[in-house]
Amino acid sequence: MFEVEEHNHAVTVTRKAWFTLAILSSTLLVVFFSETMLLPAIPEIMRDFSISYGTAAWIFSAYLIVAAVMTPIAGKMSDLYGKKKVLLVLLTMYVAGIVAGGFADNISFLLASRIIQGVGLAAIPAAFSLLRDTFPPAKLAIAVGVFGSAYSAGSVVGLLAGATIIQSLGWHSTFFAIVPFASVVTLMIAKFVKENKGQGPVRTQNGGKKRLLPSIDIKGALALSVTIIAFLLALTLVQSGVNARNLPQIEVAFAVSVVSLAIFVIVERRIKSPLVDLRLLRDKTLLPSYIILMATGIMMFMTYPAIVQLVRSPMPLGFGGDPVDAANVQLPFMIMFLVFATITPLIINRIGKLNPIIIGAIISLIGSLGLLMFHSTEVTVSTNLAIIASGLSMTITATWNIVVSSSPKSFIGISVGVGALLLFLGMAIGPALTGVYLESHETIDGVPGSYPSLGTYNLVFLTLGLLSAVSLGFVLILKKRAAKKEIEV
């Protein structure tokens, strides 16, 4: 039962529900607080460990690959074992991974800590599922909007705090700074968040009772992992330059990705308890929504590293800035993301579920084209980033609302898990794709090292525009199907 009170047919959410929302939103706030704190440190990490940009991209990609694979597993386990229990276990692992990251003294150790953190990021589906248990359908859009705005709030605070910490104390300290906050959030969930119990014990034939235990789709998880890793490895190899020496490796990596994807589909169709219920991918509402989430994820994580690299590269191939400058240039992006994540639920209540996605896609398309044409100064970059963020925030908030509200309640955990999987997959592809685009390097007289040429950033910004157009196309498909249903009714 939802914790609501009825007054003249108006749905009122209790204080306890709002308090639960605040605690659960803190989960997302902490996760992305730690992520954006690390963004300005990429040049320092590359220098300290003597690694290329392609290798540095794995600092984010490895984390997001694990999150993508673990998310549907966590979603299924939250449906069957209990959302709160799964959420607490994953957050505990996340805290352990953060602590380990603070002690990383080589790239292998850092990537290992990021893998552990990626497991913890899979807590998001459980938190989303708890939201649906707590809020009635009439207020769910507001809850999803507040929950999504926590991502933006964490990003804003993390970007500013991270830049200052990196410049003053070094990038290792960014990990240690987040440990107290993550620990407090975990303890608060354990103490204050209550769960509406779903499916209880299952009766056996002899009248006894036993707990229904899920079977974990290990084969599907492995096949999906190989698919994603092989694909991103191929992109990393392409980033280093295609030549006769590495062309066979690139071809093998892409081939392995295609074969493992085919195996994954076969396994998921045959197994009784699949990692990804392929029926959800046939849903005419959920499938376009999933694709929009994936496109949004690619856009966000293509933008972050590209802008950091542009700001930190010495003039004339960049703006010659420091970590604080990189944070300041991206700050309008984060602020507008926060603002529109907060107000989008109100917009949804006024103009419907789909119109905000249409408006958001158009706005992000305008911002992407503006960034493509005007990115010669920090001011023009920040302005266009703010426009892109306004559109992306509306798009992702409204799309999550559709996924959460349109999913069958018995499959809400795994449905949100699939959406998060594709979102994280997009986020993992984003940095690797940016690395491919920035492969063309130039040197500057008197400055050691080489840096991406200015023209390569155009490819990044053009791709942002194309992905905005993809999102617009799929939401128009949803709009047409919705109109058709209204006519039939």
C-alpha positions as CSV (number, residue, x, y, z in Angstrom):
1,M,0.0,0.0,0.0
2,F,1.2,3.5,-0.8
3,E,1.7,5.8,2.2
4,V,-0.8,8.4,1.1
5,E,-3.8,10.2,2.5
6,E,-6.9,11.0,0.5
7,H,-8.5,14.4,0.9
8,N,-11.3,15.2,-1.6
9,H,-9.8,12.8,-4.1
10,A,-6.4,14.6,-3.9
11,V,-3.4,12.4,-3.3
12,T,-1.2,13.6,-0.5
13,V,2.2,12.0,0.1
14,T,3.2,11.6,3.8
15,R,6.3,13.1,5.4
16,K,7.7,9.7,5.8
17,A,7.6,9.1,2.0
18,W,9.3,12.4,1.3
19,F,12.0,11.6,3.9
20,T,12.5,8.2,2.2
21,L,12.9,10.0,-1.1
22,A,15.5,12.3,0.4
23,I,17.6,9.4,1.7
24,L,17.3,7.4,-1.5
25,S,18.2,10.5,-3.6
26,S,21.3,10.8,-1.5
27,T,22.5,7.5,-3.0
28,L,22.6,9.0,-6.5
29,L,24.0,12.3,-5.2
30,V,26.9,10.5,-3.5
31,V,27.6,8.2,-6.5
32,F,27.9,11.1,-9.0
33,F,29.5,13.4,-6.5
34,S,32.4,10.9,-6.5
35,E,32.4,10.5,-10.3
36,T,32.6,14.2,-11.3
37,M,35.2,14.8,-8.6
38,L,37.5,12.6,-10.6
39,L,36.9,14.2,-14.0
40,P,39.3,17.1,-13.8
41,A,42.0,14.7,-12.6
42,I,42.3,12.8,-15.9
43,P,45.4,14.7,-17.1
44,E,47.1,14.2,-13.8
45,I,46.4,10.5,-13.7
46,M,47.7,10.1,-17.3
47,R,50.9,11.9,-16.3
48,D,51.4,10.0,-13.0
49,F,50.9,6.6,-14.6
50,S,52.3,7.4,-18.0
51,I,49.3,6.2,-19.9
52,S,47.6,7.3,-23.1
53,Y,44.1,8.9,-23.4
54,G,42.8,5.6,-24.7
55,T,43.9,3.8,-21.6
56,A,42.7,6.7,-19.3
57,A,39.2,6.3,-20.8
58,W,39.0,2.9,-19.2
59,I,39.0,4.6,-15.8
60,F,35.4,5.4,-16.6
61,S,34.6,2.7,-19.1
62,A,35.7,-0.2,-16.8
63,Y,33.5,1.2,-14.0
64,L,30.5,1.6,-16.3
65,I,30.9,-1.8,-18.0
66,V,30.6,-3.5,-14.6
67,A,27.7,-1.3,-13.6
68,A,26.0,-2.2,-16.9
69,V,26.4,-5.9,-16.4
70,M,25.6,-5.8,-12.7
71,T,22.5,-3.5,-13.0
72,P,20.0,-6.1,-14.4
73,I,21.4,-8.7,-12.0
74,A,20.8,-6.3,-9.1
75,G,17.4,-5.4,-10.5
76,K,16.3,-9.0,-10.6
77,M,17.8,-9.8,-7.1
78,S,16.0,-6.7,-5.7
79,D,12.7,-8.1,-7.1
80,L,13.3,-11.5,-5.5
81,Y,15.5,-11.1,-2.4
82,G,14.4,-7.6,-1.3
83,K,15.2,-4.2,-2.6
84,K,16.6,-2.8,0.7
85,K,18.9,-5.8,1.3
86,V,20.4,-5.6,-2.2
87,L,20.8,-1.8,-1.9
88,L,22.7,-2.1,1.3
89,V,25.0,-4.8,0.1
90,L,25.9,-2.9,-3.1
91,L,26.5,0.4,-1.3
92,T,28.8,-1.4,1.2
93,M,30.8,-2.6,-1.8
94,Y,30.8,0.8,-3.3
95,V,32.4,2.3,-0.1
96,A,35.0,-0.4,-0.1
97,G,35.9,0.4,-3.7
98,I,36.2,4.1,-3.0
99,V,38.6,3.4,-0.1
100,A,40.7,1.2,-2.4
101,G,40.8,3.9,-5.0
102,G,42.4,6.3,-2.6
103,F,45.4,3.9,-2.3
104,A,45.9,3.2,-6.0
105,D,49.6,3.6,-7.0
106,N,49.3,2.1,-10.5
107,I,46.7,2.0,-13.3
108,S,45.9,-1.7,-12.7
109,F,45.1,-1.1,-9.0
110,L,43.0,2.0,-9.9
111,L,41.0,0.0,-12.5
112,A,40.5,-2.8,-10.0
113,S,39.1,-0.3,-7.5
114,R,36.8,1.2,-10.2
115,I,35.5,-2.3,-11.0
116,I,34.4,-2.7,-7.3
117,Q,32.8,0.8,-7.5
118,G,31.0,-0.3,-10.6
119,V,29.3,-3.1,-8.7
120,G,28.1,-0.6,-6.2
121,L,26.6,1.7,-8.9
122,A,24.2,-1.1,-9.7
123,A,22.3,-0.1,-6.6
124,I,20.3,2.4,-8.6
125,P,17.6,0.0,-9.8
126,A,16.9,-1.1,-6.2
127,A,16.6,2.6,-5.2
128,F,14.2,3.3,-8.1
129,S,12.1,0.2,-7.1
130,L,11.8,1.5,-3.5
131,L,10.6,4.8,-4.9
132,R,7.7,3.1,-6.7
133,D,6.8,1.2,-3.5
134,T,6.7,4.5,-1.6
135,F,5.0,6.9,-4.0
136,P,1.5,6.6,-5.7
137,P,1.4,6.8,-9.5
138,A,0.0,10.4,-9.4
139,K,3.1,11.6,-7.6
140,L,5.7,9.2,-9.1
141,A,6.9,11.7,-11.7
142,I,7.8,14.2,-9.0
143,A,9.7,11.5,-7.1
144,V,11.6,10.4,-10.2
145,G,12.4,14.0,-10.9
146,V,13.8,14.7,-7.5
147,F,15.7,11.4,-7.6
148,G,17.2,12.4,-11.0
149,S,18.1,15.9,-9.8
150,A,20.3,14.4,-7.1
151,Y,22.5,13.2,-9.9
152,S,22.9,16.8,-11.1
153,A,23.4,18.1,-7.6
154,G,26.1,15.6,-6.9
155,S,27.7,16.5,-10.2
156,V,27.8,20.2,-9.4
157,V,29.2,19.8,-5.9
158,G,31.6,17.1,-7.1
159,L,32.9,19.1,-10.0
160,L,33.7,22.2,-7.8
161,A,35.0,20.3,-4.8
162,G,37.0,17.8,-6.9
163,A,38.8,20.6,-8.8
164,T,39.8,22.3,-5.5
165,I,40.9,19.0,-3.9
166,I,42.9,17.9,-6.9
167,Q,44.7,21.2,-7.1
168,S,45.4,21.4,-3.3
169,L,45.8,17.8,-2.2
170,G,46.1,15.6,-5.3
171,W,43.6,13.3,-7.0
172,H,43.9,10.4,-4.5
173,S,42.2,12.7,-2.0
174,T,39.0,12.8,-4.1
175,F,38.3,9.2,-3.1
176,F,38.9,9.7,0.6
177,A,36.7,12.8,0.6
178,I,33.6,10.9,-0.4
179,V,34.0,8.0,2.1
180,P,32.3,9.7,5.0
181,F,29.3,10.8,2.9
182,A,28.8,7.3,1.3
183,S,29.0,5.7,4.7
184,V,26.4,8.0,6.3
185,V,24.0,7.4,3.4
186,T,24.4,3.6,3.8
187,L,23.7,3.8,7.5
188,M,20.6,6.0,7.1
189,I,19.1,3.6,4.5
190,A,19.7,0.7,6.9
191,K,18.0,2.6,9.8
192,F,15.2,4.6,8.2
193,V,14.1,3.2,4.8
194,K,11.3,0.7,5.0
195,E,10.4,-1.7,2.2
196,N,6.9,-2.9,1.2
197,K,7.4,-6.7,1.0
198,G,6.5,-8.2,-2.3
199,Q,6.2,-11.9,-3.1
200,G,6.4,-13.9,0.1
201,P,7.1,-17.6,0.7
202,V,6.1,-20.1,-1.9
203,R,4.2,-23.2,-0.8
204,T,5.6,-26.6,-1.7
205,Q,3.4,-29.6,-2.7
206,N,3.6,-31.1,0.8
207,G,2.2,-27.9,2.4
208,G,5.5,-26.6,3.7
209,K,7.0,-23.2,2.9
210,K,10.2,-22.2,1.3
211,R,11.7,-19.0,0.1
212,L,11.7,-18.6,-3.7
213,L,15.4,-18.4,-4.7
214,P,16.3,-16.9,-8.0
215,S,18.8,-18.5,-10.4
216,I,21.5,-16.1,-11.5
217,D,22.2,-16.0,-15.2
218,I,26.0,-16.4,-15.1
219,K,26.2,-17.4,-18.7
220,G,24.3,-14.3,-19.8
221,A,26.3,-12.0,-17.6
222,L,29.6,-13.4,-19.0
223,A,28.4,-13.2,-22.6
224,L,27.3,-9.6,-22.1
225,S,30.5,-8.7,-20.4
226,V,32.6,-10.1,-23.3
227,T,30.4,-8.3,-25.8
228,I,30.9,-4.9,-24.2
229,I,34.6,-5.3,-23.3
230,A,35.5,-6.6,-26.8
231,F,33.6,-3.7,-28.4
232,L,35.3,-1.0,-26.3
233,L,38.6,-2.7,-26.7
234,A,38.2,-2.4,-30.4
235,L,37.4,1.3,-30.0
236,T,40.5,1.7,-27.9
237,L,42.7,0.0,-30.6
238,V,41.1,2.3,-33.2
239,Q,42.0,5.3,-31.0
240,S,45.7,4.3,-31.2
241,G,45.5,4.5,-35.0
242,V,44.5,1.8,-37.6
243,N,47.5,0.3,-39.3
244,A,48.7,-3.0,-40.7
245,R,50.0,-4.0,-37.3
246,N,46.9,-3.6,-35.2
247,L,44.2,-4.1,-37.9
248,P,43.9,-7.9,-37.2
249,Q,43.5,-7.2,-33.5
250,I,40.7,-4.7,-34.2
251,E,38.9,-7.1,-36.6
252,V,39.2,-9.9,-34.0
253,A,37.8,-7.6,-31.2
254,F,34.8,-6.6,-33.3
255,A,34.2,-10.2,-34.4
256,V,34.3,-11.4,-30.8
257,S,31.9,-8.7,-29.8
258,V,29.4,-9.7,-32.5
259,V,29.7,-13.5,-31.7
260,S,29.3,-13.0,-28.0
261,L,26.3,-10.7,-28.6
262,A,24.7,-13.5,-30.6
263,I,25.5,-16.0,-27.8
264,F,24.0,-13.6,-25.3
265,V,20.7,-13.4,-27.2
266,I,20.5,-17.2,-27.6
267,V,21.2,-17.8,-23.9
268,E,18.6,-15.2,-22.8
269,R,15.9,-16.7,-25.1
270,R,16.4,-20.2,-23.7
271,I,17.1,-19.7,-20.0
272,K,14.1,-19.6,-17.5
273,S,15.5,-16.7,-15.5
274,P,17.3,-14.5,-18.0
275,L,19.6,-11.6,-17.1
276,V,17.6,-9.4,-19.5
277,D,14.0,-10.3,-20.2
278,L,13.9,-9.9,-24.0
279,R,10.2,-9.4,-23.8
280,L,10.8,-6.0,-22.4
281,L,12.8,-5.1,-25.6
282,R,9.8,-6.0,-27.7
283,D,7.6,-3.6,-25.7
284,K,6.6,-0.7,-28.0
285,T,6.8,1.8,-25.3
286,L,9.9,0.6,-23.3
287,L,12.2,-0.2,-26.3
288,P,12.3,3.4,-27.7
289,S,12.7,4.7,-24.1
290,Y,15.7,2.4,-23.6
291,I,17.3,3.6,-26.8
292,I,16.8,7.2,-25.8
293,L,18.5,6.5,-22.4
294,M,21.4,4.9,-24.2
295,A,21.8,7.8,-26.6
296,T,21.7,10.2,-23.6
297,G,24.4,8.3,-21.8
298,I,26.7,8.4,-24.8
299,M,26.2,12.2,-25.1
300,M,26.9,12.9,-21.4
301,F,30.1,10.9,-21.2
302,M,31.4,12.0,-24.6
303,T,31.0,15.6,-23.5
304,Y,32.8,15.4,-20.1
305,P,36.2,14.1,-21.2
306,A,36.3,16.1,-24.4
307,I,35.7,19.4,-22.6
308,V,38.3,18.6,-19.9
309,Q,40.8,17.8,-22.6
310,L,40.0,21.0,-24.5
311,V,40.3,23.2,-21.5
312,R,43.5,21.5,-20.1
313,S,45.4,21.4,-23.4
314,P,47.9,24.3,-23.8
315,M,47.2,27.1,-26.3
316,P,46.6,27.2,-29.2
317,L,45.3,23.6,-29.1
318,G,43.2,24.4,-26.0
319,F,42.6,27.0,-23.4
320,G,45.6,26.2,-21.2
321,G,43.6,25.9,-18.1
322,D,44.0,24.0,-14.7
323,P,41.6,21.7,-13.0
324,V,39.5,24.6,-11.6
325,D,39.2,26.1,-15.0
326,A,38.0,22.8,-16.4
327,A,35.4,22.6,-13.6
328,N,34.2,26.2,-14.2
329,V,33.7,25.7,-17.9
330,Q,31.5,22.6,-17.2
331,L,29.7,24.1,-14.2
332,P,26.9,25.7,-16.3
333,F,26.2,22.2,-17.8
334,M,25.8,20.7,-14.3
335,I,23.7,23.6,-13.0
336,M,21.3,23.5,-15.9
337,F,21.0,19.8,-15.6
338,L,20.1,20.2,-11.9
339,V,17.6,23.0,-12.7
340,F,15.7,21.1,-15.4
341,A,15.8,17.8,-13.6
342,T,14.0,19.6,-10.8
343,I,11.3,21.4,-12.9
344,T,10.7,18.6,-15.5
345,P,8.2,16.7,-13.3
346,L,6.1,19.9,-13.1
347,I,6.4,20.3,-16.9
348,I,5.3,16.6,-17.3
349,N,2.2,17.3,-15.2
350,R,1.4,20.3,-17.4
351,I,2.1,19.0,-21.0
352,G,2.2,15.2,-20.6
353,K,4.9,12.5,-20.5
354,L,6.2,12.7,-24.1
355,N,6.3,16.4,-24.9
356,P,9.1,17.2,-22.5
357,I,11.3,14.6,-24.3
358,I,10.5,16.2,-27.7
359,I,11.3,19.6,-26.4
360,G,14.5,18.3,-24.7
361,A,15.8,16.6,-27.8
362,I,15.3,19.7,-29.9
363,I,17.1,21.9,-27.3
364,S,20.0,19.5,-27.0
365,L,20.2,19.4,-30.8
366,I,20.4,23.2,-30.9
367,G,23.1,23.3,-28.2
368,S,25.1,20.6,-30.0
369,L,25.1,22.5,-33.3
370,G,25.9,25.7,-31.4
371,L,28.9,23.9,-29.8
372,L,30.0,22.6,-33.2
373,M,30.0,26.1,-34.7
374,F,31.2,28.1,-31.7
375,H,33.8,26.6,-29.3
376,S,36.7,29.0,-29.6
377,T,36.3,30.6,-26.2
378,E,35.4,29.3,-22.7
379,V,32.3,31.5,-22.6
380,T,30.9,30.1,-25.9
381,V,31.6,26.5,-24.8
382,S,30.0,27.1,-21.4
383,T,26.9,28.7,-23.0
384,N,26.3,25.9,-25.5
385,L,27.0,23.2,-22.8
386,A,24.3,24.9,-20.7
387,I,21.8,24.6,-23.6
388,I,22.7,20.9,-24.2
389,A,22.3,20.2,-20.5
390,S,18.8,21.8,-20.4
391,G,17.7,19.4,-23.2
392,L,19.4,16.3,-21.9
393,S,18.0,16.8,-18.4
394,M,14.4,17.1,-19.7
395,T,14.9,14.1,-21.9
396,I,16.4,11.8,-19.3
397,T,14.1,12.7,-16.5
398,A,11.0,12.3,-18.6
399,T,12.2,9.1,-20.2
400,W,12.9,7.6,-16.7
401,N,9.4,8.5,-15.8
402,I,8.0,6.6,-18.7
403,V,10.2,3.5,-17.9
404,V,9.2,3.5,-14.2
405,S,5.5,4.1,-14.8
406,S,5.1,1.9,-17.9
407,S,6.8,-1.2,-16.6
408,P,4.7,-4.1,-15.2
409,K,5.0,-3.9,-11.4
410,S,6.2,-7.5,-11.1
411,F,9.1,-6.6,-13.5
412,I,9.8,-3.1,-12.2
413,G,13.3,-4.0,-10.9
414,I,14.5,-5.8,-14.0
415,S,12.9,-3.2,-16.3
416,V,14.7,-0.4,-14.5
417,G,17.7,-2.6,-14.6
418,V,17.6,-2.9,-18.4
419,G,17.2,0.9,-18.7
420,A,20.1,1.5,-16.4
421,L,22.1,-1.2,-18.3
422,L,21.7,0.7,-21.6
423,L,22.3,4.0,-20.0
424,F,25.5,2.8,-18.4
425,L,26.5,1.1,-21.6
426,G,26.1,4.4,-23.4
427,M,28.2,6.1,-20.7
428,A,30.9,3.5,-21.2
429,I,30.9,3.9,-25.0
430,G,31.1,7.7,-24.7
431,P,34.7,8.1,-23.4
432,A,36.0,5.4,-25.7
433,L,34.3,7.1,-28.7
434,T,35.8,10.5,-27.7
435,G,39.2,8.8,-27.6
436,V,38.7,7.6,-31.1
437,Y,37.8,11.1,-32.3
438,L,40.7,12.8,-30.5
439,E,43.4,10.4,-31.9
440,S,44.8,13.1,-34.2
441,H,47.5,14.8,-32.2
442,E,49.7,17.8,-32.8
443,T,52.8,19.2,-31.0
444,I,53.5,22.7,-29.8
445,D,56.9,24.3,-30.1
446,G,58.5,24.4,-26.6
447,V,55.8,22.3,-25.0
448,P,56.5,18.7,-24.2
449,G,54.0,16.0,-25.4
450,S,51.3,16.1,-28.0
451,Y,47.6,17.1,-27.8
452,P,44.4,16.6,-29.8
453,S,44.1,19.0,-32.8
454,L,41.3,21.5,-32.6
455,G,39.5,20.0,-35.6
456,T,39.0,16.7,-33.9
457,Y,36.6,18.2,-31.4
458,N,34.2,18.9,-34.3
459,L,33.6,15.2,-34.6
460,V,32.6,15.0,-31.0
461,F,30.2,17.9,-31.2
462,L,28.8,16.6,-34.5
463,T,28.1,13.2,-32.9
464,L,26.2,15.0,-30.1
465,G,23.9,16.5,-32.6
466,L,23.3,13.2,-34.4
467,L,22.5,11.5,-31.1
468,S,20.0,14.3,-30.2
469,A,18.4,13.7,-33.6
470,V,18.1,10.0,-32.8
471,S,16.4,10.7,-29.5
472,L,14.0,13.1,-31.3
473,G,13.2,10.4,-33.8
474,F,12.4,7.7,-31.3
475,V,10.2,10.0,-29.1
476,L,8.2,11.0,-32.2
477,I,7.6,7.3,-32.8
478,L,6.3,7.0,-29.2
479,K,4.1,10.1,-29.8
480,K,2.6,8.6,-32.9
481,R,1.9,5.3,-31.1
482,A,0.3,7.1,-28.2
483,A,-1.9,9.0,-30.6
484,K,-2.9,5.8,-32.4
485,K,-3.9,4.2,-29.1
486,E,-6.1,7.2,-28.2
487,I,-7.9,6.9,-31.5
488,E,-8.5,3.2,-31.1
489,V,-9.9,3.8,-27.6
